[in-house]
Amino acid sequence: MSTSLLPLRRLTPPIHLLRAFSTVARFGGVSRAAEALHLTQSAVSKQIQELEKWVGVDLFERSRKRLTLTPAGERYEKAVRTLLSQLESATLELITSTDGGGALHLSSLPTFGATWLIPRLPQFQQQHPQVTLHFVPYSYDMESPNLDCSILFGEGHWPGARAHYLDGQDVALIAPPASFGGPPIRSPHDVAQYTRLRHLTIPHAWLTWTHAWDVENLDPLAGLQFDQFQTIIQAVMAGMGVALVPRCLVEDKIAADLVSEPLPEHGLVSNLGYWLCYPESRANIAPLVAFRNWLLTQARPYREPTTTSLAAQQKSRTKLRGSGSDFT
């Protein structure tokens, strides 16, 4: 072997040595690691020693048959664990790939995923059995190697990402079901009789609504705050107050009288909604192409927000910023 290749070879330890190292680190000893790897303890010990010789660094401290990672070993183990996970994911995608198929790693906001996406997925699976879907923890990091696409909520603009509108612009005012016997809501001004429920990341929603419908008898920044639409909807069902939520998340509950929509003509057409997003580098991978094309057949057409809604939202932002409130 050429001496010029020796440094490169040294920087690329064999996979079986890295696997042994990661497993011993995870279990904190050779015995349990050997069981997990279906090897003898002696074989695992030799592999650890071989890796330490290979890199020229002590990875473990040894005392009374107990192995503890050195500081260098801790740093190396984190990197090795990530690399092995990525290799496993890539191999799984390769193995499951057929013509136009493969594995697709996606994330979705919880409420939209449970209410809108999941009920539709059996149709996708029937039409594209060659694509395997893997849901990963929600993320909007378009540079993550473990993520192919995400369903995000916003205006449709994220750095480094393509975005396709799905649903969510149509905002409905919902109230507890009639069985709760609360005060009737016959006009926008009657909403002041109820506690307003607010979403943590959309603090301007009620302010936008009050401007759009010239409502001046309520404080749009008062009320209870929640971090998910699903929790807000449950709170309305329990009679805790009224809320503004994307209609696509509550259509079934309105139809089932689990919540009421007292003023169906007094909602909003927002410039916020749910979007399928993915980085340019993944735009043409077969599983994503299949998923994107199918998903867009389920999407509603994008609507230009009403003039009053846009003007109201701009006023809302200005007022919130002026008061020091956080706007996202």
N, C-alpha and C positions, 0 to 999 in steps of 0.2 A: 504494500500500500504506500502511495506517495505521502511523504511527510507533510505536504501542503493540505492533505485531507484529514490529518489527525485531529487538529483543533475542532473541525466541524463534527467529526465523529464523536469526540468527547462531549460536545454540547447536545448530542442527541442520544440519551440513554435508551436502552431497549424498553419497550412498553411493559414487559413482564416484571422488570425491576421497579418501574414507577408504580405499577399496580400493587406490588407487594408493599412498597413503602407507604402508599396512601392507605392501604388496608390496615397495616400495623399501627399507623398513626390514629386511624379512626377507632380501633378497638383498644389501643393503649397497651398492646402486648402481642407477642408472637403466637401464643397458644390459640386464642380466638381467631386471630387473623388466618392461621393455618387451616382452621376448620372452614372458614368462609371461602378460602381459596382452594380447598380440597387438596392441600399439600401437607407434607410433614413439617413439623416445627423446624427441623434441621434445614430443610430446603428453603424455608422462608428466611431463616437467620442468614443463610449463605447469600440469598438474594439481597438482603439489606446491606450486608458487608460488601458485596460486589458493587452496589450502587454507590456506597460511600467511597470506595476505592476509585470508582469511575469519575466522580465529581471532585474527589480530593478534599471533601469537607465532612466533618462529623455531623450526622443528622440526628442522632439520638445520644442521650446520656444514659449510661447503663449503671444500675445499682440494684443489687440483690434480685437479679432477673427481671427487673422492671425497666421499661424503656420510656424515656421522657424526651420529647422533642427539644432540641437545642433551639436557640433563637433563629439561627439560620434554617434549621429544619422546619420551624413553624412557617416561615415565609415561603419556603420551597413547597411545603405541603399544600398551602392555599392555592398556589399557582398550578401545581400538579393536579389537584382535585378539579379545578376548573377545566383544565385541558382534557382530562379524561372524560369529563361530563360532555364536553363539546364533541369529542371523538365518538362517544357512544351515540349522541344524537345524530351526528352525521352518518354513522354506520346504520342506525335504525332507518333513517330516511332512505338510504341507498337500498337496503334490504327490502323495504316495503314499496319501493318505487316500481311502477309498471308504466306502460304507455300513458303519459299524462298524469301519472299518480305520484305518490310520495307522501311525506309527512308535512303538515303545515302547523307551525307554532303560532298561536294567536292569543291575544288577551282582549278582554272586554270589560267595560264598566259593569259592576254586578247587577244593577237593576235592569239595564237594557239587555244584558246577556240572559238573565232569567226570564224576563217578560217578553222580549221581542225576538231574540235570536234563537234560543234553545227550542221553542215550539216549532220553528221553521226548519231546524236542522235535519229531522228525519227525511224531508224531501231532498235535501242536498245529498245525504248519504245514499239515498236510493238512486239518484241520478249520477253520483260520482263515487261508487264504492271503492275505487282505486286510491282515493285520497283519505289519509288518516289525519284527523284533527287532534292536536294536543293543546289544551288550554293551559296557559302559564299564568303566574301572578300578574295582575294588572300593571301595565307599564306604558309609558309614552316615550321611552328611549328608543329612537329609531336606529341607534347605532349598536344596540344589543345583539350579540351573535346568536342568542337563544330565542329571538323573536322575529317572526316574519311579517306580522301585521297586527294592528291594534284598532279597536273601535273606540274613538275618543269623542268627547263632547266639547264643542266650541264653535268658532266661526269658520272653521275649515282651512285654517292656515297654520301649519307647523313647519319649522325649519327642516329642510332635507326630506320632506315627505310629500308623497302624492296623497290626495284626499278625495273621496267620493261620498257625496251626501246620501244618507240612508233614510233618516226620519227624525222627528223631534221638534221641528219648528213650530208646529201648532201647539200652543200653550193653552191649557184648560184651567179654569177656576173650579176647584172641587171643594165640596163641603161634606159634613157627615151625612149619612143616610137619613131620610125623612123620619125613620123610626125613632131617632133620638129626640125628636120634638123640639128642636132649637128654634130660635127666632127666624121667621121667614126672610129669605133674601130675594127681593123683587127688583132691586136696582143696585148698581155698584155701591151706592152710599150705605146700603144695609150691611155690607161686609164689615163695617166698623164694629158691629155687635159681636164679632167673633175674634178669637185669638188668631193672628196670622202665623203660619209656620213657614220658616225660611230655610233655604239651602245655603250651606256654608260657603260654597264657591260661587254663588250667584246672588250676592247681597243686594244687587240693584233691582231684582225682579219686581218687588212690590212698588218700588218707586217708579219703575217704568209703567206699571199697570195703572197707578193713580194718575200719572200724567196723561196716559193715553185716554182715560175715561173721565178726566176732570174731577177726580175724587179728592176732596180737601179735608174730609172730616176724620181721617185716620192717620196715624204715624206709620209710614211705610218702613221704618227701620226698627219698629218694635215687634216683639213676638218671640216665639221659640225657634231655636236654630238646630238644624240637623245636618249630617254629613252625607246622606244618601237619599235619593228620591224614594227608594223602597221604604225606608223608615218613616219618611214624611207621609206617604200614602197610608201606611199602617196607623199612623197617629190620627189622620183624618178619619179613617174607618172606626177608630176608637172614640171619636167625638171630641178630640182635643182642639180642633180648630179648622181653619180653611187654608188652602194652599194653591199655588200656581205650579203646575207640573206639565211636562210634555204629554200631550193627549195619547200618544202611542203607548205610554206606560200604564194608562188607566182605562182604556176603552172597554176592556173586558169587565172591569170592576164597576164602571158606570152601567153597563148593560145588565150586570147582575145585581144592581141596586146596593152594592157594598159601599159605594160613595155616591153622592149626588152631584149633578152639575146644574146649579140653580140658574146660571146666566150663560147658556151656551153661546150667545151672540156677543159676549163680553170677554172673550179670551184675547190672545195676541198671536200674531205671526212674527216670531222672533228671528233674529239672524243667528241664533245659536241652535245647534242640533247635533245629531250623532253622525260620525263620519268614519268610513273605513280608511285607514291610513297605513302606508307602508313606504319604506325607503326606495329610492330609484333603483338601487342595486338589486332589489328583489322583484322588481316589477314583472319580470318575464319568467319566473320559476313556475313550472307547470302546476303544482298544487294551488298556488296563489292565483294564477290566471283562472283556473276552474272555479275557485271560491269567489273571486271578485265578479266574474261574469254571472254566476248564479245569484250572488247577493244583490247585484244591481237590478235583477228582475223582481226582487222583493221590495226595492226602495220606492219611496214616494218622490215625485218630482220636486225639485227645489223651487221654493216660492220666494219672490222678492218680499222682504219684510214691508209691512205697510208703512206709509210715510209717518203716520202718527207714532207708530211703534219705534221707528228709527230715531225720530226727533226726541221722543220721550227717553229713550235709552241714552242718547247723548246728554240730555239734561241730567239724567240720573248719574252718569259717570262724573260730570262736572261737579255736581253737588256732593257726591261721595268723596271725591278727591279733595274738594275744598274743606270737607269736615274731617279729613284725615282717615276716613274709613278705607279698609282694604278692598280692592276690587280685583277680581280675577276672571 
